[in-house]
Amino acid sequence: MSYNAALTDLIIKMADDELIQGHRNSEWTGLGPVMEEDIAFSSMAQDKIGHAWALYRILHENLEGKDPDTFAFHRPEKDFKCSHLVEMPNEEYGFSLMRHFLFDHAEAIRYESLLDSSFEPFRILSKKVKGELKYHTLHANAWITQLSQAGEDSYQRMQAALNNTVALAAGIFEASPEYEDTLVTERVYPGEAILYQRWLDRIYPILVKASLNLPDPKTITPAYGGRQGIHTPYLQPLLKEMGEVFNLDAEASW
Amino acid sequence: MSQTITIASVYEALEHVMDPEIPVLSVIDLGMITGVDLGEGEVHVKMIPTFAACPAVSYIQQRIKTVLEQELGIAVTVTVDKEAHWQSNRMTSAAKEKLQHFGIAPPQVLAGEMHAEILLAVPCPHCGSKETYLRSPFGSTLCRAIHFCKSCGQVFEQFKPLE
C-alpha cells in the first residue's frame, strides 16, 4: 500500500538522521573542548540515538519493519536515507556547533508539526521528543550567540561555519518525489517545503541576535541526494565503525 | 504467601523500588508508574521512562518485577506505557523535598511549556541562594542540568523540568 510505503520512507529518513547525528555527537565524548561540552554532546548523542530507536520501533511495530537493532546496524549504505549534513565529519568545533544549531531547530520544527499528525504514533512520540529537544536548541542558541560575540576571530569562524553548513542543512528538507503528495494529502505532516520555510523563520532571529548573516536562501543550492540513498564518502566509514561490534555476531543477544 | 493483594498493596511495594540514578527516589516518587492491573494470579504494572533515551529503563522494569514478586509472592509483568509520556510535573512534592536533601535542585512546577528563563536563578540546594546561573543544560545523566551558585561558590545539579 502506498500510504504505508510513504510513512516508512518518512520514518526512515527521520530516524537515520537521528542515528547518524547521534553517532557524530558521540565522537566528541572524551574530546570536548571543556568538560561541560563533552557532557553536552554525549548527552545529546544519547537523546538522538534514543529518538532513532523510538522511530525504528514504530517501523517495527506498526509497519512490519525489522527489529530496530538489525535495521540500524545491518543495512547497506544505499538503504540509508540520512541527509548529507549529518554525515559530515565533526571537523572543528565551530562546524559541529553550527550543524547542531541548524539540525536541532529543523528537528524541533518537524516534531512540532507532528503533534497533530494523522498518524497516531507520531503524535505520541512528538509530544515526548519536543520537550527534550528544547534543551538541545537552548544549548545551541547559547553557544551560537556567545561565540559570535567573542571577538573577531571567533565571529569569523562562526560566520564561515554558517556559510559552509547552510546548504547542507537545507538538504534536510529534501522531499520524496514519490511519496510527498501522499504524506501531505493524508495529513501525516505539512510537507518539506513548509517545514523549510518555518525553519528559516525560526533560525533567522537567533542569527540576527548573534550578528550572523544568513546567506540569501535564493542563492542556496540544497545538498540533496541523501534521501534517495546517494551519500557522501563520509557515510560508509561511519557505518563500518558504528556497526563494528554488532556485526561481529549479529545473532548475539545483549 | 496468603496475603490478599490489592492495588494499594502493589503501590506500597512499588515505593520500595528505587531509581538507580537517584537512589533516594522510588518509582512512585518520580511519577513513573502509570497503571496497575490485578489479573488472575498476576499483577501488571505500566511504567514510563523520564527521558526517551533513558538507559536504565529495562533495569528499572526488572527491579520492579523482582521487588514486587518478592514482596507480594505473585507473578508480575512490567510494560512500558506508550500512551503516556513523562513530565516533571508528575514528580510528587515529597520527591522534590528528598531530591533537595540529596543535593539536587528539584524541577520547578511548569505551567504550560518550558521556557529557557525558568532555568535561571534556580535556588541552590546547598545554601538556598538564588544568585545562581545555568552552566550547562546537560549533566551527569540525561535528566540533570548543571548550575553554579555565586553565593556559596559551588556547582550543583538540577533535575530538569520537562514538559
Interface residues (C-beta under 8 A of the other chain):
Chain A: E36 E37 I39 A40 S42 S43 M44 Q46 D47 K48 I49 G50 H51 W53 A54 I124 K127 K128 V129 K130 G131 E132 K134 Y135 L138 H139 N141
Chain B: F51 A52 A53 C54 P55 K82 E83 H85 W86 Q87 M114 A116 L119 R135 S136 P137 F138 G139 S140 L142 A145 I146 K160 L162 E163
